[in-house]
């Protein structure tokens, strides 16, 4: 349990920037215990320090999970040092989780998957429903830029949200340099520095190259570039939420679902905006697949053309052994071989 926050993390008076981060944590969480994910870097240590004040102020406990990815020779030492810092700040609920990083999706995605699984496991064991992550405004902008380059849709470009239970990101609107200054403010009385992960400077990693490109673009286009990308993510979140709600309403109203199959009258959905139709296609695929949607851009375009530009196209073979086709004025999705398709 975190101790009294009158003198939090060894300091009695903090800067306005540190107060801003504390308030960001308070504003982001429900009145309940939290887990803070920590790497030992400046972003996550600033988050731990802010939470050490903010969470006890509303009467609850802070739990810190330090994730050791085991990707570098001194990773165990880094995790141990981070634990010492956190305990010095008055947080006794500290656990170090060493994870096994796989290969699926590349090194960055695999590390993120392993890290999230470790945080979620500890949260489940302790009955905690809030996990705080230290993503900053620059992390948001980098993600937007990366996904723009990959040709993503609104939901993907909308990127991260401050609150996506159980994940909470109180610093998502805060510049990285502010977060780093606050980390130094808390660490200097201890005579220590935050860990500088060498992977954050290795151009072998995609995000490092994106970060370098973003720095160059900001120099060429002006200081509003990064806030503009982050603002676009925020605006697109509202748009994506509205379109997905519209598509879900259309699905609930018109799509008939049975085991392994679903169908809808083409006439009912042909007049809907294309952005709604494409989302409806994904919902239909997901309903038959009974898991997360795995359609790519070409899959969706193929099926959407059966609605908007019908020319007697043949069936579309989709992931999960699902076949989509139009027969007798109905768009149907069926799981199994195309020969098993029934006219719903």
Secondary structure, DSSP 8 states (H G I E B T S, - for coil): ----GGGBTTBSS--HHHHHHHHHHHHHS-SS-EEEEE-SSHHHHHHHHHHHHHHHHTT--EEEEEEE---STTHHHHHHHHHHHHHHTT---EEEEE-----TT-HHHHHHHHHHHHHHHHHHHHT---EE----HHHHHHHHHHHHHTT--HHHHH---SEETTEE-TTTTS-HHHHHHHHHHHHGGGT------GGGG-TTSHHHHHHHHHHHHHHHH-THHHHHHHHHHHHHHHHHHHHHHHHHHHHHHH-EEETTEEEEEHHHHHTS-HHHHHHHHHHHHHHHHTS-----HHHHHHHHHHHHS-S----EEETTTEEEEEETTEEEEEES-GGG----
